């Protein structure tokens, strides 16, 4: 039986990630607001996905991806109901636009830290936030898997997310404890700057280079 993964959010990131997961055999359930029409997105998933109310979607999955605006992340996690023991992957970035992207972290230092405080029973992992939505859909960058930085205090949660990521074409890298989520959010703002103001375009990712 296919593992069920919940995605809260049906925008570019959540939608493309859901399509990628569905293509690789996962059963995807999108958590949507009442009255939302996710039919076009479900068609893109090839019949391997469905939509449900946010609490229903989260209840059916051991792994829940949060792909909502950063300002809505804590509220979305609370709306998801009981998350004790579930792996919650924070894909968000606290960024505003002031003639370019500006990092605006919450008082906790990162959105991931704010989530860990708000839903202490959840196994929070920061990741899938340092590249554009195009890479969530297709992580093949010039024939090489996009490197995926993951930060968490829960080694088992990182392993679970890493297994999912590898199956979907990414190369996961453990980036340290959850306190490093603040660094990953800063990296994301740098990516946004390079992709927009820096003129590099959106088909870029960061990569660790090793000397031969």
Short mmCIF file of the C-alpha atoms (twelve columns), coordinates in Angstrom:
data_MODEL
# 
_entry.id   MODEL 
# 
loop_
_atom_site.group_PDB 
_atom_site.id 
_atom_site.type_symbol 
_atom_site.label_atom_id 
_atom_site.label_alt_id 
_atom_site.label_comp_id 
_atom_site.label_asym_id 
_atom_site.label_seq_id 
_atom_site.Cartn_x 
_atom_site.Cartn_y 
_atom_site.Cartn_z 
_atom_site.pdbx_PDB_model_num 
ATOM 1   C CA . UNK A 1   0.000   0.000  0.000   1 
ATOM 2   C CA . UNK A 2   1.389   3.409  -0.988  1 
ATOM 3   C CA . UNK A 3   2.528   5.678  1.806   1 
ATOM 4   C CA . UNK A 4   0.169   8.624  2.242   1 
ATOM 5   C CA . UNK A 5   1.729   12.078 2.437   1 
ATOM 6   C CA . UNK A 6   -0.233  15.198 3.296   1 
ATOM 7   C CA . UNK A 7   0.539   18.580 1.764   1 
ATOM 8   C CA . UNK A 8   -1.020  21.644 3.332   1 
ATOM 9   C CA . UNK A 9   -1.118  24.204 0.555   1 
ATOM 10  C CA . UNK A 10  -1.839  23.956 -3.163  1 
ATOM 11  C CA . UNK A 11  0.243   26.836 -4.514  1 
ATOM 12  C CA . UNK A 12  3.259   26.503 -6.783  1 
ATOM 13  C CA . UNK A 13  5.452   24.784 -4.189  1 
ATOM 14  C CA . UNK A 14  2.842   22.493 -2.660  1 
ATOM 15  C CA . UNK A 15  1.284   21.697 -6.015  1 
ATOM 16  C CA . UNK A 16  4.531   20.857 -7.799  1 
ATOM 17  C CA . UNK A 17  5.794   18.846 -4.845  1 
ATOM 18  C CA . UNK A 18  2.539   16.903 -4.808  1 
ATOM 19  C CA . UNK A 19  2.822   16.105 -8.505  1 
ATOM 20  C CA . UNK A 20  6.392   14.873 -7.987  1 
ATOM 21  C CA . UNK A 21  5.382   12.705 -5.027  1 
ATOM 22  C CA . UNK A 22  2.416   11.248 -6.914  1 
ATOM 23  C CA . UNK A 23  4.601   10.423 -9.911  1 
ATOM 24  C CA . UNK A 24  6.852   8.409  -7.643  1 
ATOM 25  C CA . UNK A 25  4.118   6.297  -6.156  1 
ATOM 26  C CA . UNK A 26  3.061   8.191  -3.053  1 
ATOM 27  C CA . UNK A 27  -0.596  8.706  -2.238  1 
ATOM 28  C CA . UNK A 28  -0.964  12.462 -1.826  1 
ATOM 29  C CA . UNK A 29  -3.740  14.190 0.074   1 
ATOM 30  C CA . UNK A 30  -3.837  17.977 -0.219  1 
ATOM 31  C CA . UNK A 31  -5.186  19.900 2.742   1 
ATOM 32  C CA . UNK A 32  -7.384  22.650 1.339   1 
ATOM 33  C CA . UNK A 33  -9.661  25.377 2.602   1 
ATOM 34  C CA . UNK A 34  -13.444 24.983 2.342   1 
ATOM 35  C CA . UNK A 35  -14.639 25.947 -1.113  1 
ATOM 36  C CA . UNK A 36  -11.228 25.519 -2.748  1 
ATOM 37  C CA . UNK A 37  -11.147 23.881 -6.163  1 
ATOM 38  C CA . UNK A 38  -8.128  21.605 -6.519  1 
ATOM 39  C CA . UNK A 39  -9.461  19.648 -9.491  1 
ATOM 40  C CA . UNK A 40  -6.841  20.881 -11.964 1 
ATOM 41  C CA . UNK A 41  -4.033  20.024 -9.561  1 
ATOM 42  C CA . UNK A 42  -5.473  16.573 -8.892  1 
ATOM 43  C CA . UNK A 43  -5.533  15.900 -12.634 1 
ATOM 44  C CA . UNK A 44  -1.849  16.788 -12.809 1 
ATOM 45  C CA . UNK A 45  -1.224  14.153 -10.147 1 
ATOM 46  C CA . UNK A 46  -2.610  11.462 -12.440 1 
ATOM 47  C CA . UNK A 47  -5.253  10.131 -10.098 1 
ATOM 48  C CA . UNK A 48  -2.831  9.439  -7.258  1 
ATOM 49  C CA . UNK A 49  -4.017  12.356 -5.136  1 
ATOM 50  C CA . UNK A 50  -7.105  13.796 -3.563  1 
ATOM 51  C CA . UNK A 51  -8.123  16.862 -1.591  1 
ATOM 52  C CA . UNK A 52  -9.578  17.025 1.905   1 
ATOM 53  C CA . UNK A 53  -10.072 19.474 4.738   1 
ATOM 54  C CA . UNK A 54  -6.774  20.277 6.449   1 
ATOM 55  C CA . UNK A 55  -7.411  18.242 9.641   1 
ATOM 56  C CA . UNK A 56  -8.590  15.237 7.612   1 
ATOM 57  C CA . UNK A 57  -5.553  15.399 5.338   1 
ATOM 58  C CA . UNK A 58  -3.113  15.581 8.254   1 
ATOM 59  C CA . UNK A 59  -4.857  12.771 10.132  1 
ATOM 60  C CA . UNK A 60  -4.255  10.349 7.255   1 
ATOM 61  C CA . UNK A 61  -0.510  10.883 6.930   1 
ATOM 62  C CA . UNK A 62  2.585   10.282 9.027   1 
ATOM 63  C CA . UNK A 63  4.418   12.988 7.060   1 
ATOM 64  C CA . UNK A 64  2.870   16.428 6.559   1 
ATOM 65  C CA . UNK A 65  4.418   19.081 4.315   1 
ATOM 66  C CA . UNK A 66  3.583   22.712 5.109   1 
ATOM 67  C CA . UNK A 67  3.674   24.709 1.871   1 
ATOM 68  C CA . UNK A 68  1.789   27.853 2.851   1 
ATOM 69  C CA . UNK A 69  2.928   31.471 3.267   1 
ATOM 70  C CA . UNK A 70  5.309   31.728 6.190   1 
ATOM 71  C CA . UNK A 71  2.969   34.097 8.003   1 
ATOM 72  C CA . UNK A 72  0.275   31.395 7.941   1 
ATOM 73  C CA . UNK A 73  2.448   28.413 8.885   1 
ATOM 74  C CA . UNK A 74  1.765   28.313 12.616  1 
ATOM 75  C CA . UNK A 75  -1.977  28.795 12.135  1 
ATOM 76  C CA . UNK A 76  -2.030  26.091 9.457   1 
ATOM 77  C CA . UNK A 77  -0.219  23.656 11.753  1 
ATOM 78  C CA . UNK A 78  -2.654  24.350 14.571  1 
ATOM 79  C CA . UNK A 79  -5.607  23.972 12.202  1 
ATOM 80  C CA . UNK A 80  -4.256  20.577 11.156  1 
ATOM 81  C CA . UNK A 81  -5.322  19.082 14.464  1 
ATOM 82  C CA . UNK A 82  -3.287  16.599 16.459  1 
ATOM 83  C CA . UNK A 83  0.238   16.363 15.029  1 
ATOM 84  C CA . UNK A 84  1.852   14.443 17.873  1 
ATOM 85  C CA . UNK A 85  4.410   12.018 16.468  1 
ATOM 86  C CA . UNK A 86  3.966   13.189 12.886  1 
ATOM 87  C CA . UNK A 87  6.840   14.455 10.776  1 
ATOM 88  C CA . UNK A 88  6.084   18.049 9.788   1 
ATOM 89  C CA . UNK A 89  8.229   19.393 6.949   1 
ATOM 90  C CA . UNK A 90  8.412   23.180 6.935   1 
ATOM 91  C CA . UNK A 91  8.876   24.380 3.348   1 
ATOM 92  C CA . UNK A 92  8.231   28.055 4.133   1 
ATOM 93  C CA . UNK A 93  10.413  31.159 4.136   1 
ATOM 94  C CA . UNK A 94  9.771   34.381 6.091   1 
ATOM 95  C CA . UNK A 95  10.443  36.898 3.352   1 
ATOM 96  C CA . UNK A 96  9.095   40.288 2.331   1 
ATOM 97  C CA . UNK A 97  9.811   42.315 -0.791  1 
ATOM 98  C CA . UNK A 98  11.448  45.738 -0.378  1 
ATOM 99  C CA . UNK A 99  13.148  46.392 -3.720  1 
ATOM 100 C CA . UNK A 100 14.288  42.805 -3.365  1 
ATOM 101 C CA . UNK A 101 13.768  39.942 -0.935  1 
ATOM 102 C CA . UNK A 102 14.297  40.662 2.761   1 
ATOM 103 C CA . UNK A 103 14.455  38.054 5.519   1 
ATOM 104 C CA . UNK A 104 11.884  38.758 8.256   1 
ATOM 105 C CA . UNK A 105 12.191  35.918 10.779  1 
ATOM 106 C CA . UNK A 106 9.701   35.495 13.614  1 
ATOM 107 C CA . UNK A 107 10.795  36.104 17.229  1 
ATOM 108 C CA . UNK A 108 11.723  32.408 17.571  1 
ATOM 109 C CA . UNK A 109 14.432  32.907 14.928  1 
ATOM 110 C CA . UNK A 110 12.895  30.782 12.169  1 
ATOM 111 C CA . UNK A 111 9.499   29.573 11.056  1 
ATOM 112 C CA . UNK A 112 10.556  26.027 11.890  1 
ATOM 113 C CA . UNK A 113 11.387  27.049 15.464  1 
ATOM 114 C CA . UNK A 114 8.028   28.805 15.732  1 
ATOM 115 C CA . UNK A 115 6.311   25.613 14.565  1 
ATOM 116 C CA . UNK A 116 8.223   23.473 17.046  1 
ATOM 117 C CA . UNK A 117 7.094   25.810 19.814  1 
ATOM 118 C CA . UNK A 118 3.468   25.943 18.655  1 
ATOM 119 C CA . UNK A 119 3.052   22.184 18.087  1 
ATOM 120 C CA . UNK A 120 5.611   20.607 20.424  1 
ATOM 121 C CA . UNK A 121 4.492   17.061 19.681  1 
ATOM 122 C CA . UNK A 122 5.394   17.347 16.006  1 
ATOM 123 C CA . UNK A 123 8.727   16.132 14.629  1 
ATOM 124 C CA . UNK A 124 9.693   19.282 12.711  1 
ATOM 125 C CA . UNK A 125 12.080  19.173 9.753   1 
ATOM 126 C CA . UNK A 126 13.130  22.240 7.786   1 
ATOM 127 C CA . UNK A 127 13.633  21.616 4.084   1 
ATOM 128 C CA . UNK A 128 12.440  21.969 0.504   1 
ATOM 129 C CA . UNK A 129 12.822  25.741 0.910   1 
ATOM 130 C CA . UNK A 130 16.129  26.667 -0.730  1 
ATOM 131 C CA . UNK A 131 15.119  26.430 -4.395  1 
ATOM 132 C CA . UNK A 132 12.203  27.370 -6.624  1 
ATOM 133 C CA . UNK A 133 8.949   25.581 -7.311  1 
ATOM 134 C CA . UNK A 134 10.302  24.370 -10.648 1 
ATOM 135 C CA . UNK A 135 12.807  22.220 -8.773  1 
ATOM 136 C CA . UNK A 136 10.114  20.779 -6.517  1 
ATOM 137 C CA . UNK A 137 8.562   19.406 -9.699  1 
ATOM 138 C CA . UNK A 138 11.792  18.344 -11.427 1 
ATOM 139 C CA . UNK A 139 14.955  18.109 -9.279  1 
ATOM 140 C CA . UNK A 140 17.151  17.084 -12.221 1 
ATOM 141 C CA . UNK A 141 19.592  19.964 -12.627 1 
ATOM 142 C CA . UNK A 142 21.784  19.338 -15.633 1 
ATOM 143 C CA . UNK A 143 21.658  15.594 -15.065 1 
ATOM 144 C CA . UNK A 144 22.493  15.889 -11.342 1 
ATOM 145 C CA . UNK A 145 19.957  15.631 -8.500  1 
ATOM 146 C CA . UNK A 146 19.275  18.891 -6.694  1 
ATOM 147 C CA . UNK A 147 20.817  18.872 -3.233  1 
ATOM 148 C CA . UNK A 148 18.225  19.161 -0.480  1 
ATOM 149 C CA . UNK A 149 19.283  20.639 2.865   1 
ATOM 150 C CA . UNK A 150 17.390  19.290 5.877   1 
ATOM 151 C CA . UNK A 151 17.616  20.572 9.453   1 
ATOM 152 C CA . UNK A 152 16.002  18.917 12.461  1 
ATOM 153 C CA . UNK A 153 16.583  17.775 16.021  1 
ATOM 154 C CA . UNK A 154 14.968  14.424 15.167  1 
ATOM 155 C CA . UNK A 155 17.272  12.037 13.330  1 
ATOM 156 C CA . UNK A 156 14.493  9.592  12.547  1 
ATOM 157 C CA . UNK A 157 12.391  12.337 11.009  1 
ATOM 158 C CA . UNK A 158 15.306  13.446 8.823   1 
ATOM 159 C CA . UNK A 159 15.819  9.854  7.704   1 
ATOM 160 C CA . UNK A 160 12.144  9.506  6.772   1 
ATOM 161 C CA . UNK A 161 12.128  12.746 4.782   1 
ATOM 162 C CA . UNK A 162 15.445  11.848 3.167   1 
ATOM 163 C CA . UNK A 163 14.028  8.536  1.964   1 
ATOM 164 C CA . UNK A 164 11.053  10.302 0.403   1 
ATOM 165 C CA . UNK A 165 13.299  12.932 -1.154  1 
ATOM 166 C CA . UNK A 166 15.693  10.387 -2.653  1 
ATOM 167 C CA . UNK A 167 12.835  8.467  -4.230  1 
ATOM 168 C CA . UNK A 168 11.604  11.717 -5.783  1 
ATOM 169 C CA . UNK A 169 14.981  12.574 -7.321  1 
ATOM 170 C CA . UNK A 170 16.666  14.795 -4.719  1 
ATOM 171 C CA . UNK A 171 20.010  14.341 -2.969  1 
ATOM 172 C CA . UNK A 172 19.303  14.983 0.737   1 
ATOM 173 C CA . UNK A 173 21.994  16.437 2.986   1 
ATOM 174 C CA . UNK A 174 21.668  16.752 6.754   1 
ATOM 175 C CA . UNK A 175 22.302  20.404 7.586   1 
ATOM 176 C CA . UNK A 176 22.347  20.072 11.361  1 
ATOM 177 C CA . UNK A 177 19.918  20.677 14.215  1 
ATOM 178 C CA . UNK A 178 16.725  22.667 13.983  1 
ATOM 179 C CA . UNK A 179 18.492  25.846 15.067  1 
ATOM 180 C CA . UNK A 180 20.095  25.794 11.601  1 
ATOM 181 C CA . UNK A 181 16.655  26.283 10.061  1 
ATOM 182 C CA . UNK A 182 17.319  30.001 10.416  1 
ATOM 183 C CA . UNK A 183 20.365  29.569 8.177   1 
ATOM 184 C CA . UNK A 184 18.367  27.642 5.578   1 
ATOM 185 C CA . UNK A 185 15.768  30.418 5.503   1 
ATOM 186 C CA . UNK A 186 18.559  32.931 4.940   1 
ATOM 187 C CA . UNK A 187 19.947  30.762 2.130   1 
ATOM 188 C CA . UNK A 188 16.471  30.797 0.577   1 
ATOM 189 C CA . UNK A 189 16.389  34.590 0.579   1 
ATOM 190 C CA . UNK A 190 19.786  34.598 -1.133  1 
ATOM 191 C CA . UNK A 191 18.395  32.182 -3.738  1 
ATOM 192 C CA . UNK A 192 15.412  34.471 -4.340  1 
ATOM 193 C CA . UNK A 193 17.731  37.453 -4.769  1 
ATOM 194 C CA . UNK A 194 19.972  35.638 -7.245  1 
ATOM 195 C CA . UNK A 195 16.982  34.284 -9.182  1 
ATOM 196 C CA . UNK A 196 15.321  37.693 -9.462  1 
ATOM 197 C CA . UNK A 197 17.406  40.788 -8.761  1 
ATOM 198 C CA . UNK A 198 20.641  38.934 -9.479  1 
ATOM 199 C CA . UNK A 199 19.509  37.900 -12.942 1 
ATOM 200 C CA . UNK A 200 20.420  34.214 -12.573 1 
ATOM 201 C CA . UNK A 201 16.922  32.933 -13.316 1 
ATOM 202 C CA . UNK A 202 14.921  30.349 -11.423 1 
ATOM 203 C CA . UNK A 203 16.576  27.207 -12.794 1 
ATOM 204 C CA . UNK A 204 19.417  27.332 -10.280 1 
ATOM 205 C CA . UNK A 205 20.215  25.483 -7.066  1 
ATOM 206 C CA . UNK A 206 23.016  25.616 -4.523  1 
ATOM 207 C CA . UNK A 207 25.442  22.720 -4.585  1 
ATOM 208 C CA . UNK A 208 28.310  21.518 -2.409  1 
ATOM 209 C CA . UNK A 209 31.444  21.177 -4.536  1 
ATOM 210 C CA . UNK A 210 34.135  18.707 -3.506  1 
ATOM 211 C CA . UNK A 211 37.748  18.756 -4.564  1 
ATOM 212 C CA . UNK A 212 38.625  15.609 -6.608  1 
# 
